Amino acid sequence: MKTGESVSKLKTAVVKSVVPLTAGQRNEFEMKLRVLFGEEVTITNELDRQLLGGFTVRVGDWFLDASVIRDLQKIKDSLK
């Protein structure tokens, strides 16, 4: 395998959370995202206190929002 091929197969996931991810959490994210995307994924962890809890994950255009703030917004919207 050429070096350029291995680099093109590497995806980066930005995981935002209220507190830093533990090594175990990073490994779990990497494993689950590798299965989902079918290729290696590296994790970049950014802290975002506005989430209140939970996390968000972005890999390219793909986005997952599992934050408390999203849950609260859904409840607020359902009460309108």
Residue pairs with C-beta under 8 A, 6 or more apart in sequence:
9 39
9 40
10 39
10 40
10 41
10 42
11 33
11 37
11 39
11 40
11 41
11 42
11 59
11 60
12 41
12 42
12 43
12 44
12 59
13 29
13 30
13 33
13 41
13 42
13 43
13 44
13 57
13 58
13 59
14 44
14 46
14 57
14 58
14 59
15 21
15 29
15 43
15 44
15 45
15 46
15 55
15 56
15 57
16 45
16 46
16 47
16 48
16 51
16 55
16 56
16 57
17 45
17 46
17 47
17 48
17 51
17 54
17 55
18 47
18 48
18 49
18 51
18 52
18 53
18 54
19 47
20 45
20 47
21 29
21 43
21 45
26 43
26 45
29 41
29 43
29 57
30 40
30 41
30 42
30 43
33 41
33 43
33 57
33 59
34 40
34 41
37 59
41 59
48 56
50 69
51 67
51 68
51 69
52 67
52 68
52 69
52 72
53 67
53 68
54 66
54 67
54 68
54 69
54 70
54 71
55 66
55 67
56 63
56 64
56 65
56 66
56 67
57 63
57 64
57 66
58 64
